[in-house]
Amino acid sequence: MAVIAVIDYDMGNLHSVCKGLEKAGANPKVTDSHKELEKADAIVLPGVGAFDPAVQHLRSRDLEEPIKAAIGSGKPFLGICLGLQILFESSEEGVEPGLGIIKGKVRRFRPEPGITIPHMGWNQLEFTQPKCLLWEYLSPQPWVYFVHSYYVDPVDPQVRAATVTHGSQTVTAAIAHENLMAVQFHPEKSSNIGLQILSNFVAQVREQVAA
């Protein structure tokens, strides 16, 4: 069974993420140990809360370099919600530099009449990388669950795997580049669609382990 390290840095609902991964057929291991990250077949970086505390917690546990090394090694990596945002260079939410693995900035939704911020609840994805492995077996424009006031704005539009529209603003909802994938929504709260996305990630990990 594929061992997936779920990074613990006091910024995520680890229990529901682990439950989702277990249902998808993986063996999740909550850890902040560099050695466990090295040994794992894949890594999941969840996260809820604010940008600055998140990157501070990661750096205080010396996790920045192990995360970069794991991604650089080709190990499957999935960021969730705040775990997507901290992969970027900076955020309008705070002053701390992000990990800078993806070039670009995290921006706040512009207020406009008739929309609420945070963007909260179910919304539809528009696939910009329809062949992305995370989207296998999904119908076009599936509904998933969001809770966020900020969104990522990558410099390179090619890394975008899906977008979502809130009011008049269409923003990045997921990125994918080689072994690195990350989503703004919560797959673990997105019912059967979310479980399928996690299952697709686990299947990819299994394939890599078997290769």
ABEGO torsion letter per residue (X at the ends): XBBBBBBBAGABBAAAAAAAAAAAGBBBBBBABAAAAAABABBBBBEBEBAAAAAAAAAAAGAAAAAAAAAAAGBBBBBBEAAAAAABABBAABABBBAGABBEBBBBBBBBBGBBOBBBEBBBBBBABAABAAABGBBBGBBBBBBBABBBBBABAAABABBBBBEABBBBABBBBEABBBBABBAAAAEAAAAAAAAAAAAAAAAAAAX
